[in-house]
Amino acid sequence: MTSRLYPLALGNFATGTGMFVTAGLLPPISRDLAVSPSAAGQLMTVFALAYAVLSPLLAAATARMSRRALLLVALAVLVVGNVLTALAPTYPLVLATRVVAAAGAAMFTPTASGVATALSSPERRGRALALVMGGLTIASAIGVPLGTWLGGVAGWRATMWLVVGLGVVGFVGVAAVVPDVKVSTSGRLAERFAPLADRRMLAVLVTQLLFFAAGFTAYVYIGSLFDLPLPAVLWAWGVGGVVGNQLGGRLTDTYGPRRMVLIGLAASTVALGLIPVANLALPVALVWAFLWGVLGWMIAPAQQYRTVGAVPGNVSIGLGLLASAQYFGLVVAGVTGGVALGWYGRAGVEILATAIGLVAVLFTLATYRPVKDAPEWAGVRTADRPA
């Protein structure tokens, strides 16, 4: 069954590379389109905002579609969006094409997670979700450094053509391997937001938003925070993310999501506070970036598992809302990080990222509490479960 999940991970690899790589391409994009680096950074912000808004809307509109067909349509839209980005001659048009690419991503990633859940047994669900979402972490480990290097030597548009190629390969893989599965979902828009009435689900979403706002406040503007070779730092962060995602899936299956979420949040916040120390020398930066990647991406499977536990009857809807919260966090990061960078320089970004991380820790401690009764999910030997 695991082999059927690899094309889903590959699709997320294309999605993640297309979005995250813009953080490493700010200088060539700003030069080519005659805009400031801060304006170039808004390409990721626009992508994230479009994803967050479109995800529930498109999920409702495509509820009656076959899951396999939806995955293929999503990848086709993603490919078209990145083709248009590579060809767009002006900054406003490039911004518009990022909305198209985001629409494809907004359909693909939540659907892929839902399909992975349907194809896995409860005791292996954390690992299945980690494998599929691992495409995003591998994108940060391989796709982003490779795309950053390619953009430096051949132009940022060459990087976008690389993303197009990855999307095409993902499309072929899904068409060849992934079966159609039954995933319960509703086409009524009101029901897409029904889980927000559940305080447990709302707490999951706020944690997700705050966590990504903290981490990506630093990541989007990482080129302005380090005086060291950026591709090397991004590569170390990405490798750490791959390790953290897989480790997080296994540890979530063993110890439950609460411990993994709290440990990851606290340790990631400490890592954000150590950015000035990491900038002292390249070896220090590489170790720091690796550990930051491990700690940050370790949370992803736990948050997804936590979502499944909060809304077991609406898994696809819950995962879609989780993804929207994640991308709203990126919007907050892009906007507030850009303001902090413009007003206070790199110190402002570092302080802001750490402060948001601390808020995330305190909020999660207050809203995600352990209970003393026996756990309800198979394979998890812990007293922790969603409160």
Solvent accessible surface area in square Angstrom, and as a share of the most:
residue,aa,sasa,rsa
1,M,126,0.56
2,T,64,0.37
3,S,70,0.45
4,R,96,0.35
5,L,8,0.04
6,Y,121,0.46
7,P,9,0.06
8,L,0,0.00
9,A,12,0.09
10,L,52,0.26
11,G,0,0.00
12,N,0,0.00
13,F,23,0.10
14,A,0,0.00
15,T,1,0.01
16,G,1,0.01
17,T,0,0.00
18,G,3,0.03
19,M,2,0.01
20,F,1,0.01
21,V,0,0.00
22,T,5,0.03
23,A,4,0.03
24,G,6,0.06
25,L,0,0.00
26,L,17,0.08
27,P,67,0.42
28,P,18,0.11
29,I,1,0.01
30,S,10,0.06
31,R,177,0.64
32,D,78,0.41
33,L,17,0.09
34,A,93,0.72
35,V,38,0.22
36,S,58,0.37
37,P,80,0.50
38,S,46,0.29
39,A,28,0.22
40,A,0,0.00
41,G,1,0.01
42,Q,44,0.20
43,L,3,0.01
44,M,5,0.02
45,T,11,0.06
46,V,39,0.22
47,F,2,0.01
48,A,0,0.00
49,L,78,0.39
50,A,11,0.08
51,Y,0,0.00
52,A,2,0.01
53,V,68,0.39
54,L,42,0.21
55,S,2,0.01
56,P,12,0.08
57,L,74,0.37
58,L,41,0.20
59,A,27,0.21
60,A,13,0.10
61,A,84,0.65
62,T,15,0.08
63,A,12,0.09
64,R,238,0.87
65,M,68,0.30
66,S,48,0.31
67,R,22,0.08
68,R,78,0.28
69,A,39,0.30
70,L,4,0.02
71,L,0,0.00
72,L,29,0.14
73,V,64,0.37
74,A,0,0.00
75,L,0,0.00
76,A,43,0.33
77,V,40,0.23
78,L,3,0.02
79,V,23,0.13
80,V,80,0.46
81,G,0,0.00
82,N,1,0.01
83,V,38,0.22
84,L,75,0.37
85,T,2,0.01
86,A,4,0.03
87,L,112,0.55
88,A,7,0.05
89,P,94,0.59
90,T,62,0.36
91,Y,41,0.16
92,P,91,0.57
93,L,92,0.46
94,V,0,0.00
95,L,40,0.20
96,A,55,0.43
97,T,14,0.08
98,R,3,0.01
99,V,60,0.34
100,V,52,0.30
101,A,0,0.00
102,A,0,0.00
103,A,17,0.13
104,G,0,0.00
105,A,0,0.00
106,A,3,0.03
107,M,18,0.08
108,F,0,0.00
109,T,7,0.04
110,P,13,0.08
111,T,12,0.07
112,A,0,0.00
113,S,2,0.01
114,G,2,0.02
115,V,1,0.01
116,A,0,0.00
117,T,13,0.08
118,A,52,0.40
119,L,23,0.11
120,S,22,0.14
121,S,44,0.29
122,P,63,0.40
123,E,81,0.36
124,R,117,0.43
125,R,45,0.16
126,G,0,0.00
127,R,67,0.24
128,A,9,0.07
129,L,0,0.00
130,A,1,0.01
131,L,34,0.17
132,V,0,0.00
133,M,11,0.05
134,G,2,0.02
135,G,1,0.01
136,L,1,0.01
137,T,0,0.00
138,I,65,0.33
139,A,0,0.00
140,S,0,0.00
141,A,4,0.03
142,I,99,0.50
143,G,1,0.01
144,V,0,0.00
145,P,15,0.09
146,L,80,0.40
147,G,0,0.00
148,T,13,0.08
149,W,143,0.50
150,L,39,0.19
151,G,2,0.02
152,G,62,0.59
153,V,95,0.55
154,A,62,0.48
155,G,30,0.29
156,W,6,0.02
157,R,61,0.22
158,A,29,0.23
159,T,0,0.00
160,M,2,0.01
161,W,114,0.40
162,L,49,0.25
163,V,2,0.01
164,V,16,0.09
165,G,34,0.33
166,L,33,0.16
167,G,1,0.01
168,V,71,0.41
169,V,83,0.48
170,G,0,0.00
171,F,74,0.31
172,V,89,0.51
173,G,16,0.15
174,V,0,0.00
175,A,37,0.29
176,A,81,0.63
177,V,65,0.37
178,V,3,0.02
179,P,38,0.24
180,D,81,0.42
181,V,24,0.14
182,K,196,0.83
183,V,28,0.16
184,S,91,0.59
185,T,39,0.22
186,S,20,0.13
187,G,41,0.40
188,R,160,0.58
189,L,83,0.41
190,A,71,0.55
191,E,63,0.28
192,R,8,0.03
193,F,79,0.33
194,A,56,0.43
195,P,6,0.04
196,L,64,0.32
197,A,93,0.72
198,D,42,0.22
199,R,211,0.77
200,R,90,0.33
201,M,0,0.00
202,L,83,0.41
203,A,9,0.07
204,V,1,0.00
205,L,14,0.07
206,V,51,0.29
207,T,1,0.00
208,Q,7,0.03
209,L,53,0.26
210,L,30,0.15
211,F,27,0.11
212,F,11,0.05
213,A,1,0.01
214,A,3,0.02
215,G,13,0.13
216,F,10,0.04
217,T,0,0.00
218,A,1,0.01
219,Y,1,0.00
220,V,2,0.01
221,Y,4,0.02
222,I,2,0.01
223,G,43,0.41
224,S,45,0.29
225,L,1,0.00
226,F,11,0.05
227,D,106,0.55
228,L,39,0.19
229,P,74,0.47
230,L,32,0.16
231,P,53,0.34
232,A,30,0.23
233,V,0,0.00
234,L,0,0.00
235,W,134,0.47
236,A,4,0.03
237,W,13,0.05
238,G,0,0.00
239,V,45,0.26
240,G,0,0.00
241,G,0,0.00
242,V,41,0.24
243,V,65,0.38
244,G,0,0.00
245,N,0,0.00
246,Q,70,0.31
247,L,75,0.37
248,G,0,0.00
249,G,0,0.00
250,R,137,0.50
251,L,47,0.24
252,T,0,0.00
253,D,7,0.04
254,T,60,0.35
255,Y,103,0.39
256,G,0,0.00
257,P,0,0.00
258,R,35,0.13
259,R,102,0.37
260,M,7,0.03
261,V,0,0.00
262,L,25,0.12
263,I,94,0.48
264,G,0,0.00
265,L,3,0.01
266,A,44,0.34
267,A,27,0.21
268,S,5,0.03
269,T,15,0.09
270,V,94,0.54
271,A,8,0.06
272,L,4,0.02
273,G,40,0.39
274,L,84,0.42
275,I,0,0.00
276,P,67,0.42
277,V,74,0.43
278,A,1,0.01
279,N,27,0.14
280,L,139,0.69
281,A,39,0.30
282,L,58,0.29
283,P,94,0.59
284,V,62,0.36
285,A,0,0.00
286,L,52,0.26
287,V,92,0.53
288,W,19,0.07
289,A,0,0.00
290,F,72,0.30
291,L,90,0.45
292,W,10,0.03
293,G,0,0.00
294,V,17,0.10
295,L,41,0.20
296,G,11,0.10
297,W,14,0.05
298,M,10,0.05
299,I,1,0.01
300,A,13,0.10
301,P,1,0.00
302,A,0,0.00
303,Q,2,0.01
304,Q,11,0.05
305,Y,8,0.03
306,R,4,0.01
307,T,0,0.00
308,V,9,0.05
309,G,28,0.27
310,A,3,0.02
311,V,12,0.07
312,P,95,0.60
313,G,56,0.54
314,N,61,0.31
315,V,25,0.14
316,S,12,0.08
317,I,4,0.02
318,G,0,0.00
319,L,5,0.02
320,G,6,0.06
321,L,11,0.06
322,L,5,0.03
323,A,10,0.08
324,S,7,0.04
325,A,9,0.07
326,Q,14,0.06
327,Y,3,0.01
328,F,77,0.32
329,G,0,0.00
330,L,3,0.01
331,V,22,0.13
332,V,53,0.30
333,A,0,0.00
334,G,0,0.00
335,V,75,0.43
336,T,49,0.29
337,G,0,0.00
338,G,11,0.10
339,V,69,0.40
340,A,10,0.08
341,L,40,0.20
342,G,65,0.62
343,W,192,0.67
344,Y,152,0.58
345,G,28,0.27
346,R,87,0.32
347,A,52,0.41
348,G,10,0.09
349,V,0,0.00
350,E,18,0.08
351,I,122,0.62
352,L,48,0.24
353,A,0,0.00
354,T,39,0.22
355,A,47,0.36
356,I,23,0.12
357,G,3,0.03
358,L,97,0.48
359,V,77,0.44
360,A,0,0.00
361,V,20,0.11
362,L,103,0.51
363,F,57,0.24
364,T,0,0.00
365,L,90,0.45
366,A,56,0.44
367,T,48,0.28
368,Y,1,0.00
369,R,148,0.54
370,P,67,0.42
371,V,48,0.27
372,K,205,0.87
373,D,73,0.38
374,A,77,0.60
375,P,47,0.30
376,E,138,0.62
377,W,37,0.13
378,A,55,0.43
379,G,54,0.52
380,V,7,0.04
381,R,216,0.79
382,T,14,0.08
383,A,48,0.37
384,D,7,0.04
385,R,53,0.19
386,P,11,0.07
387,A,45,0.35
